[in-house]
Amino acid sequence: MSTGRPHPAPRGPTGGDTDVGGNVALARTSMRNHLRAVFSDIERIRAHSPELFANDPSTVPVRRNVAVWE
């Protein structure tokens, strides 16, 4: 379930990307969990701002440059 906050990539104890130590099953599980969170966020954003998504699969979305000044 999405919390409405961005989901960062999985992090290990030192703050870097998760180190699965060659454990393929753990890597797959971590990636699946991360992607589920990302796809959940995409659906939440689509529901809130449908204009950001193409409705017709034969059209190409127009990329807009948006500058954010902080």
Backbone as XML, in Angstrom:
<?xml version="1.0"?>
<chain id="A" units="angstrom">
  <residue number="1" name="MET">
    <atom name="N" x="0.840" y="-1.177" z="0.000"/>
    <atom name="CA" x="0.000" y="0.000" z="0.000"/>
    <atom name="C" x="0.881" y="1.235" z="0.000"/>
  </residue>
  <residue number="2" name="SER">
    <atom name="N" x="0.565" y="2.186" z="-0.809"/>
    <atom name="CA" x="1.362" y="3.389" z="-0.928"/>
    <atom name="C" x="1.066" y="4.368" z="0.202"/>
  </residue>
  <residue number="3" name="THR">
    <atom name="N" x="2.117" y="5.017" z="0.664"/>
    <atom name="CA" x="1.967" y="6.002" z="1.729"/>
    <atom name="C" x="1.823" y="7.410" z="1.177"/>
  </residue>
  <residue number="4" name="GLY">
    <atom name="N" x="1.929" y="7.555" z="-0.146"/>
    <atom name="CA" x="1.871" y="8.882" z="-0.748"/>
    <atom name="C" x="3.233" y="9.541" z="-0.812"/>
  </residue>
  <residue number="5" name="ARG">
    <atom name="N" x="4.239" y="8.881" z="-0.267"/>
    <atom name="CA" x="5.599" y="9.406" z="-0.307"/>
    <atom name="C" x="6.388" y="8.649" z="-1.358"/>
  </residue>
  <residue number="6" name="PRO">
    <atom name="N" x="7.408" y="9.295" z="-1.956"/>
    <atom name="CA" x="8.245" y="8.586" z="-2.930"/>
    <atom name="C" x="8.929" y="7.397" z="-2.273"/>
  </residue>
  <residue number="7" name="HIS">
    <atom name="N" x="9.134" y="6.353" z="-3.034"/>
    <atom name="CA" x="9.795" y="5.163" z="-2.535"/>
    <atom name="C" x="11.222" y="5.144" z="-3.035"/>
  </residue>
  <residue number="8" name="PRO">
    <atom name="N" x="12.183" y="5.368" z="-2.148"/>
    <atom name="CA" x="13.579" y="5.318" z="-2.590"/>
    <atom name="C" x="13.984" y="3.888" z="-2.904"/>
  </residue>
  <residue number="9" name="ALA">
    <atom name="N" x="15.053" y="3.750" z="-3.651"/>
    <atom name="CA" x="15.580" y="2.415" z="-3.929"/>
    <atom name="C" x="15.986" y="1.766" z="-2.611"/>
  </residue>
  <residue number="10" name="PRO">
    <atom name="N" x="15.919" y="0.449" z="-2.544"/>
    <atom name="CA" x="16.314" y="-0.230" z="-1.309"/>
    <atom name="C" x="17.731" y="0.162" z="-0.910"/>
  </residue>
  <residue number="11" name="ARG">
    <atom name="N" x="17.952" y="0.385" z="0.382"/>
    <atom name="CA" x="19.266" y="0.786" z="0.882"/>
    <atom name="C" x="19.786" y="-0.223" z="1.886"/>
  </residue>
  <residue number="12" name="GLY">
    <atom name="N" x="21.078" y="-0.421" z="1.862"/>
    <atom name="CA" x="21.727" y="-1.321" z="2.800"/>
    <atom name="C" x="22.125" y="-0.589" z="4.070"/>
  </residue>
  <residue number="13" name="PRO">
    <atom name="N" x="22.776" y="-1.287" z="4.994"/>
    <atom name="CA" x="23.120" y="-0.699" z="6.284"/>
    <atom name="C" x="24.097" y="0.463" z="6.180"/>
  </residue>
  <residue number="14" name="THR">
    <atom name="N" x="24.867" y="0.550" z="5.107"/>
    <atom name="CA" x="25.820" y="1.652" z="4.966"/>
    <atom name="C" x="25.243" y="2.784" z="4.134"/>
  </residue>
  <residue number="15" name="GLY">
    <atom name="N" x="23.985" y="2.683" z="3.743"/>
    <atom name="CA" x="23.342" y="3.746" z="2.978"/>
    <atom name="C" x="23.421" y="3.565" z="1.480"/>
  </residue>
  <residue number="16" name="GLY">
    <atom name="N" x="24.229" y="2.612" z="1.027"/>
    <atom name="CA" x="24.338" y="2.365" z="-0.406"/>
    <atom name="C" x="23.227" y="1.451" z="-0.881"/>
  </residue>
  <residue number="17" name="ASP">
    <atom name="N" x="23.275" y="1.096" z="-2.156"/>
    <atom name="CA" x="22.280" y="0.151" z="-2.670"/>
    <atom name="C" x="22.355" y="-1.137" z="-1.868"/>
  </residue>
  <residue number="18" name="THR">
    <atom name="N" x="21.224" y="-1.794" z="-1.744"/>
    <atom name="CA" x="21.166" y="-3.025" z="-0.974"/>
    <atom name="C" x="22.166" y="-4.026" z="-1.520"/>
  </residue>
  <residue number="19" name="ASP">
    <atom name="N" x="22.979" y="-4.553" z="-0.647"/>
    <atom name="CA" x="23.947" y="-5.576" z="-1.015"/>
    <atom name="C" x="23.337" y="-6.926" z="-0.669"/>
  </residue>
  <residue number="20" name="VAL">
    <atom name="N" x="23.022" y="-7.692" z="-1.685"/>
    <atom name="CA" x="22.393" y="-8.986" z="-1.450"/>
    <atom name="C" x="23.433" y="-10.102" z="-1.426"/>
  </residue>
  <residue number="21" name="GLY">
    <atom name="N" x="24.687" y="-9.732" z="-1.557"/>
    <atom name="CA" x="25.765" y="-10.716" z="-1.421"/>
    <atom name="C" x="25.651" y="-11.901" z="-2.345"/>
  </residue>
  <residue number="22" name="GLY">
    <atom name="N" x="25.154" y="-11.681" z="-3.533"/>
    <atom name="CA" x="25.019" y="-12.781" z="-4.476"/>
    <atom name="C" x="23.773" y="-13.619" z="-4.265"/>
  </residue>
  <residue number="23" name="ASN">
    <atom name="N" x="22.918" y="-13.235" z="-3.342"/>
    <atom name="CA" x="21.695" y="-13.984" z="-3.052"/>
    <atom name="C" x="20.633" y="-13.574" z="-4.081"/>
  </residue>
  <residue number="24" name="VAL">
    <atom name="N" x="20.498" y="-14.381" z="-5.105"/>
    <atom name="CA" x="19.591" y="-14.066" z="-6.212"/>
    <atom name="C" x="18.140" y="-14.000" z="-5.746"/>
  </residue>
  <residue number="25" name="ALA">
    <atom name="N" x="17.738" y="-14.905" z="-4.874"/>
    <atom name="CA" x="16.349" y="-14.897" z="-4.386"/>
    <atom name="C" x="16.055" y="-13.606" z="-3.627"/>
  </residue>
  <residue number="26" name="LEU">
    <atom name="N" x="16.996" y="-13.163" z="-2.780"/>
    <atom name="CA" x="16.810" y="-11.911" z="-2.042"/>
    <atom name="C" x="16.787" y="-10.718" z="-2.991"/>
  </residue>
  <residue number="27" name="ALA">
    <atom name="N" x="17.647" y="-10.731" z="-4.000"/>
    <atom name="CA" x="17.667" y="-9.648" z="-4.990"/>
    <atom name="C" x="16.329" y="-9.567" z="-5.721"/>
  </residue>
  <residue number="28" name="ARG">
    <atom name="N" x="15.796" y="-10.701" z="-6.120"/>
    <atom name="CA" x="14.504" y="-10.718" z="-6.821"/>
    <atom name="C" x="13.383" y="-10.202" z="-5.921"/>
  </residue>
  <residue number="29" name="THR">
    <atom name="N" x="13.379" y="-10.652" z="-4.673"/>
    <atom name="CA" x="12.347" y="-10.214" z="-3.734"/>
    <atom name="C" x="12.438" y="-8.713" z="-3.497"/>
  </residue>
  <residue number="30" name="SER">
    <atom name="N" x="13.646" y="-8.213" z="-3.292"/>
    <atom name="CA" x="13.839" y="-6.771" z="-3.076"/>
    <atom name="C" x="13.377" y="-5.969" z="-4.286"/>
  </residue>
  <residue number="31" name="MET">
    <atom name="N" x="13.725" y="-6.429" z="-5.477"/>
    <atom name="CA" x="13.333" y="-5.707" z="-6.694"/>
    <atom name="C" x="11.825" y="-5.764" z="-6.885"/>
  </residue>
  <residue number="32" name="ARG">
    <atom name="N" x="11.206" y="-6.901" z="-6.647"/>
    <atom name="CA" x="9.745" y="-7.005" z="-6.771"/>
    <atom name="C" x="9.039" y="-6.049" z="-5.815"/>
  </residue>
  <residue number="33" name="ASN">
    <atom name="N" x="9.504" y="-6.019" z="-4.562"/>
    <atom name="CA" x="8.895" y="-5.112" z="-3.581"/>
    <atom name="C" x="9.052" y="-3.657" z="-4.002"/>
  </residue>
  <residue number="34" name="HIS">
    <atom name="N" x="10.228" y="-3.313" z="-4.474"/>
    <atom name="CA" x="10.475" y="-1.945" z="-4.919"/>
    <atom name="C" x="9.571" y="-1.596" z="-6.112"/>
  </residue>
  <residue number="35" name="LEU">
    <atom name="N" x="9.497" y="-2.483" z="-7.096"/>
    <atom name="CA" x="8.681" y="-2.207" z="-8.280"/>
    <atom name="C" x="7.197" y="-2.145" z="-7.954"/>
  </residue>
  <residue number="36" name="ARG">
    <atom name="N" x="6.734" y="-2.979" z="-7.032"/>
    <atom name="CA" x="5.325" y="-2.890" z="-6.611"/>
    <atom name="C" x="5.022" y="-1.515" z="-6.034"/>
  </residue>
  <residue number="37" name="ALA">
    <atom name="N" x="5.935" y="-0.999" z="-5.223"/>
    <atom name="CA" x="5.751" y="0.330" z="-4.632"/>
    <atom name="C" x="5.760" y="1.401" z="-5.717"/>
  </residue>
  <residue number="38" name="VAL">
    <atom name="N" x="6.671" y="1.278" z="-6.683"/>
    <atom name="CA" x="6.751" y="2.249" z="-7.776"/>
    <atom name="C" x="5.469" y="2.213" z="-8.610"/>
  </residue>
  <residue number="39" name="PHE">
    <atom name="N" x="5.012" y="1.022" z="-8.990"/>
    <atom name="CA" x="3.800" y="0.912" z="-9.807"/>
    <atom name="C" x="2.574" y="1.403" z="-9.040"/>
  </residue>
  <residue number="40" name="SER">
    <atom name="N" x="2.543" y="1.171" z="-7.742"/>
    <atom name="CA" x="1.450" y="1.688" z="-6.926"/>
    <atom name="C" x="1.440" y="3.215" z="-6.956"/>
  </residue>
  <residue number="41" name="ASP">
    <atom name="N" x="2.615" y="3.808" z="-6.857"/>
    <atom name="CA" x="2.708" y="5.269" z="-6.924"/>
    <atom name="C" x="2.277" y="5.789" z="-8.293"/>
  </residue>
  <residue number="42" name="ILE">
    <atom name="N" x="2.663" y="5.085" z="-9.346"/>
    <atom name="CA" x="2.266" y="5.512" z="-10.696"/>
    <atom name="C" x="0.746" y="5.514" z="-10.822"/>
  </residue>
  <residue number="43" name="GLU">
    <atom name="N" x="0.091" y="4.478" z="-10.318"/>
    <atom name="CA" x="-1.375" y="4.426" z="-10.394"/>
    <atom name="C" x="-2.011" y="5.539" z="-9.566"/>
  </residue>
  <residue number="44" name="ARG">
    <atom name="N" x="-1.425" y="5.846" z="-8.408"/>
    <atom name="CA" x="-1.935" y="6.939" z="-7.571"/>
    <atom name="C" x="-1.793" y="8.278" z="-8.302"/>
  </residue>
  <residue number="45" name="ILE">
    <atom name="N" x="-0.653" y="8.476" z="-8.949"/>
    <atom name="CA" x="-0.426" y="9.711" z="-9.703"/>
    <atom name="C" x="-1.366" y="9.783" z="-10.899"/>
  </residue>
  <residue number="46" name="ARG">
    <atom name="N" x="-1.569" y="8.650" z="-11.587"/>
    <atom name="CA" x="-2.482" y="8.611" z="-12.737"/>
    <atom name="C" x="-3.901" y="8.994" z="-12.314"/>
  </residue>
  <residue number="47" name="ALA">
    <atom name="N" x="-4.330" y="8.513" z="-11.144"/>
    <atom name="CA" x="-5.673" y="8.836" z="-10.659"/>
    <atom name="C" x="-5.792" y="10.317" z="-10.308"/>
  </residue>
  <residue number="48" name="HIS">
    <atom name="N" x="-4.725" y="10.877" z="-9.777"/>
    <atom name="CA" x="-4.737" y="12.286" z="-9.355"/>
    <atom name="C" x="-4.518" y="13.241" z="-10.522"/>
  </residue>
  <residue number="49" name="SER">
    <atom name="N" x="-3.664" y="12.859" z="-11.490"/>
    <atom name="CA" x="-3.308" y="13.740" z="-12.611"/>
    <atom name="C" x="-3.325" y="12.975" z="-13.924"/>
  </residue>
  <residue number="50" name="PRO">
    <atom name="N" x="-4.504" y="12.576" z="-14.400"/>
    <atom name="CA" x="-4.569" y="11.758" z="-15.615"/>
    <atom name="C" x="-4.017" y="12.464" z="-16.855"/>
  </residue>
  <residue number="51" name="GLU">
    <atom name="N" x="-3.953" y="13.785" z="-16.820"/>
    <atom name="CA" x="-3.441" y="14.525" z="-17.982"/>
    <atom name="C" x="-1.955" y="14.257" z="-18.221"/>
  </residue>
  <residue number="52" name="LEU">
    <atom name="N" x="-1.287" y="13.691" z="-17.250"/>
    <atom name="CA" x="0.133" y="13.384" z="-17.410"/>
    <atom name="C" x="0.369" y="12.073" z="-18.162"/>
  </residue>
  <residue number="53" name="PHE">
    <atom name="N" x="-0.691" y="11.341" z="-18.458"/>
    <atom name="CA" x="-0.578" y="10.031" z="-19.086"/>
    <atom name="C" x="-1.335" y="10.012" z="-20.411"/>
  </residue>
  <residue number="54" name="ALA">
    <atom name="N" x="-0.773" y="9.318" z="-21.390"/>
    <atom name="CA" x="-1.424" y="9.184" z="-22.696"/>
    <atom name="C" x="-2.601" y="8.221" z="-22.583"/>
  </residue>
  <residue number="55" name="ASN">
    <atom name="N" x="-3.715" y="8.579" z="-23.199"/>
    <atom name="CA" x="-4.891" y="7.714" z="-23.210"/>
    <atom name="C" x="-4.933" y="6.820" z="-24.438"/>
  </residue>
  <residue number="56" name="ASP">
    <atom name="N" x="-4.353" y="7.287" z="-25.517"/>
    <atom name="CA" x="-4.376" y="6.567" z="-26.787"/>
    <atom name="C" x="-2.996" y="5.944" z="-27.021"/>
  </residue>
  <residue number="57" name="PRO">
    <atom name="N" x="-2.894" y="4.613" z="-27.059"/>
    <atom name="CA" x="-1.581" y="3.979" z="-27.218"/>
    <atom name="C" x="-0.884" y="4.313" z="-28.539"/>
  </residue>
  <residue number="58" name="SER">
    <atom name="N" x="-1.624" y="4.842" z="-29.519"/>
    <atom name="CA" x="-0.990" y="5.180" z="-30.794"/>
    <atom name="C" x="-0.382" y="6.583" z="-30.782"/>
  </residue>
  <residue number="59" name="THR">
    <atom name="N" x="-0.619" y="7.348" z="-29.707"/>
    <atom name="CA" x="-0.048" y="8.692" z="-29.627"/>
    <atom name="C" x="1.233" y="8.675" z="-28.797"/>
  </residue>
  <residue number="60" name="VAL">
    <atom name="N" x="2.032" y="9.685" z="-29.013"/>
    <atom name="CA" x="3.274" y="9.832" z="-28.265"/>
    <atom name="C" x="3.096" y="10.992" z="-27.295"/>
  </residue>
  <residue number="61" name="PRO">
    <atom name="N" x="3.346" y="10.761" z="-26.001"/>
    <atom name="CA" x="3.192" y="11.865" z="-25.053"/>
    <atom name="C" x="4.197" y="12.982" z="-25.338"/>
  </residue>
  <residue number="62" name="VAL">
    <atom name="N" x="3.794" y="14.196" z="-25.046"/>
    <atom name="CA" x="4.668" y="15.349" z="-25.236"/>
    <atom name="C" x="5.435" y="15.578" z="-23.944"/>
  </residue>
  <residue number="63" name="ARG">
    <atom name="N" x="6.749" y="15.580" z="-24.065"/>
    <atom name="CA" x="7.579" y="15.813" z="-22.882"/>
    <atom name="C" x="7.647" y="17.312" z="-22.628"/>
  </residue>
  <residue number="64" name="ARG">
    <atom name="N" x="7.369" y="17.679" z="-21.379"/>
    <atom name="CA" x="7.440" y="19.080" z="-20.986"/>
    <atom name="C" x="8.592" y="19.270" z="-20.019"/>
  </residue>
  <residue number="65" name="ASN">
    <atom name="N" x="9.354" y="20.329" z="-20.241"/>
    <atom name="CA" x="10.421" y="20.676" z="-19.294"/>
    <atom name="C" x="9.824" y="21.521" z="-18.191"/>
  </residue>
  <residue number="66" name="VAL">
    <atom name="N" x="10.064" y="21.123" z="-16.972"/>
    <atom name="CA" x="9.543" y="21.854" z="-15.825"/>
    <atom name="C" x="10.718" y="22.178" z="-14.919"/>
  </residue>
  <residue number="67" name="ALA">
    <atom name="N" x="10.933" y="23.454" z="-14.702"/>
    <atom name="CA" x="12.013" y="23.879" z="-13.819"/>
    <atom name="C" x="11.454" y="24.073" z="-12.412"/>
  </residue>
  <residue number="68" name="VAL">
    <atom name="N" x="12.164" y="23.553" z="-11.445"/>
    <atom name="CA" x="11.765" y="23.721" z="-10.050"/>
    <atom name="C" x="12.868" y="24.494" z="-9.351"/>
  </residue>
  <residue number="69" name="TRP">
    <atom name="N" x="12.509" y="25.627" z="-8.824"/>
    <atom name="CA" x="13.461" y="26.464" z="-8.114"/>
    <atom name="C" x="13.247" y="26.335" z="-6.627"/>
  </residue>
  <residue number="70" name="GLU">
    <atom name="N" x="14.277" y="25.950" z="-5.915"/>
    <atom name="CA" x="14.150" y="25.792" z="-4.466"/>
    <atom name="C" x="15.032" y="26.777" z="-3.766"/>
  </residue>
</chain>
